[in-house]
Amino acid sequence: MGTKTVDGAEAGAAAKNDEKAAEETAAEETAAEETAVDDTKASAEAGEPETEDSAEPADDEFDELEDLAEEPEGPTGVGQGAGAIVSVALGLVSLTGGWIGTIAAARQTLIGQLQTSSSASVAKQVKAVYGDAWQTTALWAGLFALVALITGVVVLARPAFGAPGRTQAPWIKSVAWAGVALGVIGLLLAVLKYSDALLGLPSTS
């Protein structure tokens, strides 16, 4: 009987020790959790200003992107491209002739026939019927060449008066230079023909 009592007492003491150890462990865990929560709150409170400061630049960048998106786009170069093509077309007309020049030459021929009598000299008749008509054709060709030249130069000079930093497309430059070249050639030929230095009237003597 005495042995059973001692064993029971020892078992009860061991159980109490286990309970105390469990309570101490639970208390330590609770204290550790509370400490971790306090540290988290402290770090969060300390980091709030930094979070606000770091958010402000992001908002500023977003506003800048919105402003850039709202800004109207600059010139697209469509007008410059059209001007370059028109310059080339006018240069070709000055070299090959157009319906305006043809009608003007035919009209001048008719005027020469009406104003020149049949008794006039051959040189005067040739000059009135053919020479004046050819000069009229050269005059209209020179006008087309001059307009082509001016249009090409305006297209090439346009970027200097446009939005800074915006470059002109290479094909526009190439076409505009072609128009300028055709205009110069057409103008030169028109001047030579009008002055009878090129393909002048034949001698009637």
VOGU-3710 file (C-alpha; in Angstrom, 3 decimals, decimal comma):
1> mgtktvdgae> 0,000/0,000/0,000  2,814/2,330/0,870  4,451/1,755/-2,526  1,294/2,599/-4,434  0,906/5,843/-2,522  4,466/6,866/-3,286  4,037/5,996/-6,960  0,816/7,987/-7,124  2,456/10,948/-5,472  5,357/10,834/-7,890
11> agaaakndek> 2,979/10,558/-10,876  0,975/13,530/-9,617  4,148/15,561/-9,152  5,304/14,676/-12,647  1,916/15,649/-14,088  2,061/18,972/-12,260  5,552/19,613/-13,573  4,377/18,841/-17,123  1,448/21,219/-16,731  3,735/23,955/-15,426
21> aaeetaaeet> 6,148/23,386/-18,325  3,293/23,510/-20,812  1,964/26,709/-19,220  5,420/28,292/-19,304  5,887/27,286/-22,958  2,461/28,698/-23,881  3,261/31,918/-22,026  6,581/32,219/-23,862  4,887/31,643/-27,231  2,230/34,240/-26,428
31> aaeetavddt> 4,868/36,750/-25,404  6,805/36,059/-28,595  3,688/36,558/-30,700  2,875/39,823/-28,937  6,444/41,003/-29,459  6,264/40,128/-33,170  2,952/41,989/-33,508  4,386/45,030/-31,758  7,449/44,971/-34,017  5,252/44,698/-37,107
41> kasaeagepe> 3,131/47,654/-35,995  6,207/49,706/-35,216  7,778/48,956/-38,585  4,513/49,703/-40,357  4,186/53,023/-38,542  7,786/53,881/-39,316  7,349/52,921/-42,984  4,167/54,914/-43,656  5,945/58,161/-44,593  8,261/56,286/-46,926
51> tedsaepadd> 5,276/54,606/-48,596  3,568/57,960/-49,149  6,763/59,511/-50,490  7,365/56,612/-52,822  3,752/56,785/-54,054  3,983/60,456/-54,947  6,592/60,035/-57,749  4,505/57,212/-59,187  1,478/59,529/-59,304  3,573/62,255/-60,917
61> efdeledlae> 4,824/59,874/-63,576  1,267/58,734/-64,256  0,150/62,359/-64,633  3,015/63,037/-67,047  2,022/60,037/-69,146  -1,562/61,301/-69,242  -0,384/64,749/-70,335  1,702/63,219/-73,115  -1,241/61,150/-74,254  -3,486/64,212/-74,338
71> epegptgvgq> -1,027/66,327/-76,322  -2,047/66,664/-79,986  0,199/64,955/-82,473  2,421/67,054/-84,688  2,266/67,175/-88,449  2,327/63,722/-90,020  4,073/64,779/-93,235  1,103/64,026/-95,495  1,042/67,568/-96,848  4,785/67,565/-97,477
81> gagaivsval> 4,556/64,283/-99,349  1,706/65,601/-101,493  3,664/68,773/-102,224  6,702/66,762/-103,309  4,592/64,671/-105,700  2,939/67,789/-107,116  6,380/69,292/-107,698  7,458/66,253/-109,739  4,194/66,271/-111,709  4,572/69,952/-112,602
91> glvsltggwi> 8,178/69,372/-113,617  7,110/66,593/-115,979  4,397/68,808/-117,470  6,952/71,535/-118,118  9,101/69,063/-120,087  6,399/67,135/-121,939  3,800/69,872/-122,352  0,236/70,188/-121,169  -3,141/70,948/-122,680  -2,919/74,594/-121,584
101> gtiaaarqtl> 0,337/75,106/-123,468  -1,048/73,288/-126,512  -4,182/75,434/-126,628  -2,183/78,612/-126,060  0,178/77,725/-128,934  -2,708/76,905/-131,282  -4,417/80,167/-130,355  -1,248/82,135/-131,068  -0,931/80,391/-134,429  -4,476/81,424/-135,318
111> igqlqtsssa> -3,790/85,000/-134,265  -0,665/85,068/-136,414  -2,589/83,829/-139,432  -5,301/86,415/-138,951  -2,947/89,331/-138,402  -0,469/88,516/-141,166  -1,423/89,331/-144,709  -0,615/87,016/-147,541  1,568/89,701/-149,071  3,897/89,763/-146,059
121> svakqvkavy> 7,384/88,424/-146,374  8,078/84,771/-145,728  10,167/85,560/-142,667  7,341/87,598/-141,149  4,773/84,904/-141,873  6,965/82,198/-140,346  7,591/84,356/-137,314  3,901/85,182/-136,819  2,543/81,685/-137,462  5,260/79,465/-135,957
131> gdawqttalw> 7,750/81,533/-133,995  5,227/83,245/-131,728  3,417/79,943/-131,117  6,623/78,204/-130,102  7,507/81,038/-127,764  4,056/80,769/-126,201  4,619/77,055/-125,624  8,010/77,796/-124,062  6,439/80,481/-121,866  3,844/78,113/-120,416
141> aglfalvali> 6,445/75,387/-119,975  8,625/77,837/-118,073  5,728/78,785/-115,801  5,085/75,139/-114,935  8,802/74,599/-114,325  8,983/77,653/-112,065  6,010/76,483/-109,978  7,555/73,005/-109,716  10,826/74,492/-108,548  9,187/76,698/-105,922
151> tgvvvlarpa> 7,001/73,857/-104,645  9,987/71,526/-104,270  12,004/74,161/-102,414  9,100/74,876/-100,052  8,753/71,171/-99,233  12,474/70,851/-98,513  12,480/73,968/-96,326  9,294/73,080/-94,435  10,954/71,108/-91,559  12,947/74,192/-90,559
161> fgapgrtqap> 9,669/75,964/-89,691  7,851/72,954/-88,216  7,932/71,137/-84,899  11,483/70,852/-83,505  12,898/67,370/-83,429  10,568/66,025/-86,094  12,526/64,748/-89,071  11,295/64,636/-92,641  10,759/61,240/-94,226  13,561/60,269/-96,628
171> wiksvawagv> 11,171/59,515/-99,484  9,698/63,021/-99,226  13,163/64,538/-99,543  13,964/62,343/-102,541  10,743/63,191/-104,376  11,082/66,897/-103,560  14,654/66,960/-104,893  13,414/65,226/-108,050  10,788/67,950/-108,451  13,421/70,654/-107,967
181> algvigllla> 15,695/69,027/-110,557  12,882/68,731/-113,107  11,881/72,319/-112,444  15,421/73,600/-113,038  15,772/71,586/-116,250  12,369/72,664/-117,525  13,021/76,313/-116,707  16,396/76,238/-118,423  14,963/74,667/-121,589  12,052/77,112/-121,619
191> vlkysdallg> 14,402/80,105/-121,422  16,590/78,711/-124,202  13,593/78,077/-126,453  11,931/81,408/-125,736  15,142/83,241/-126,633  15,532/81,106/-129,796  18,891/79,860/-128,527  17,466/76,320/-128,756  15,600/75,145/-131,872  15,306/78,621/-133,315
201> lpsts> 13,388/79,526/-136,451  14,956/78,360/-139,711  16,492/80,921/-141,974  14,214/82,071/-144,820  16,866/83,809/-146,893
//
